[in-house]
Amino acid sequence: MWPIKNLSKIVLATILAFSTISYFLLSTDSASAATTENALVNTKNSDLTVRSGPGTNYKKVGSLKKGKSVTVYSRTKSGWSEIRYKDKKSYVSTKYLAFSPVKITKKKYKSISDLSYPQVSGLKSKTAHEKINRAFTKHAKEAYTSYLKVKQADKDDKNEEWCNGKTCNYMYATQYKVKYNQDGKLSILLYNYVYEGGAHGIGAVTSYNFKISSGKQMKIADILTSKQKYKKVQKYAYKYMSKHEDFFVDKQSDVPVNKHSQFYYTKDGIYLIFQEYEVAPYSSGNPSVKIPGSVYK
């Protein structure tokens, strides 16, 4: 029988764990449409109005700048596209969007709801199509191996006294976010999350960047082609972090920028994305810093 004070700690840890799990699932996949499209706002002189419903009679909830990349979850026959604006379902006029030919479909590995991964379609090159999908499938397959290990650990620990014969609520999950799908480039982040007891689980992010025409997977070394460029990017990222309290770096060398760094494309540069605890506290998740192309080109 656990003492009351220890039981309280266990209950608190469980609550925190479920809060973290819920945050992970919601933040990485707030919309669960099976197939999504990406588009750029293509207005001429003004911002694109975002509305609460598919029509001009619905309330205006915000606006999007020209060139802004958006994920479209569906298109209505009346000429409106469903997007997410500030994490809420919203709508914009479809005629002001320029769509990428690449569509992203959500898959579940072996029909397991916790193991989501993307597959692409709409590419002109069959070879590129196969290369990109093969990379995502490989990631999902490796995640499945980890998923089985966590499930087995959960089953084994049910017999431990501290688990009290019940499920210990261990879990392993994968989700993804499409970050860029324009100008012949594709960037998708895959998140792996594991919880095996304690106050919260731990996650890891892997970036997948491709040339759409060839299916070539791009690494940061393909962009930062010299030590000098790595240093320039590191210096720029450090200056940004030193001006924002969310980061805990004290000197430039505290900012890891190397061949293992994760990144994703943006229209005029890249974003560096960091692992949990790497440059900021756990509450910051996977922080990112925008690096303009002018810094390293």
Secondary structure as GFF3:
##gff-version 3
##sequence-region A 1 297
A	DSSP	alpha_helix	4	28	.	.	.	ID=ss1
A	DSSP	beta_strand	35	41	.	.	.	ID=ss2
A	DSSP	beta_strand	48	51	.	.	.	ID=ss3
A	DSSP	beta_strand	60	64	.	.	.	ID=ss4
A	DSSP	beta_strand	69	72	.	.	.	ID=ss5
A	DSSP	beta_strand	74	75	.	.	.	ID=ss6
A	DSSP	beta_strand	80	85	.	.	.	ID=ss7
A	DSSP	beta_strand	88	93	.	.	.	ID=ss8
A	DSSP	three_ten_helix	94	96	.	.	.	ID=ss9
A	DSSP	beta_strand	97	108	.	.	.	ID=ss10
A	DSSP	three_ten_helix	109	111	.	.	.	ID=ss11
A	DSSP	beta_strand	116	121	.	.	.	ID=ss12
A	DSSP	alpha_helix	126	157	.	.	.	ID=ss13
A	DSSP	three_ten_helix	161	163	.	.	.	ID=ss14
A	DSSP	beta_strand	171	182	.	.	.	ID=ss15
A	DSSP	beta_strand	185	195	.	.	.	ID=ss16
A	DSSP	beta_strand	202	211	.	.	.	ID=ss17
A	DSSP	three_ten_helix	220	222	.	.	.	ID=ss18
A	DSSP	alpha_helix	227	242	.	.	.	ID=ss19
A	DSSP	three_ten_helix	252	254	.	.	.	ID=ss20
A	DSSP	beta_strand	262	266	.	.	.	ID=ss21
A	DSSP	beta_strand	269	273	.	.	.	ID=ss22
A	DSSP	three_ten_helix	282	284	.	.	.	ID=ss23
A	DSSP	beta_strand	288	292	.	.	.	ID=ss24
A	DSSP	alpha_helix	293	296	.	.	.	ID=ss25
###
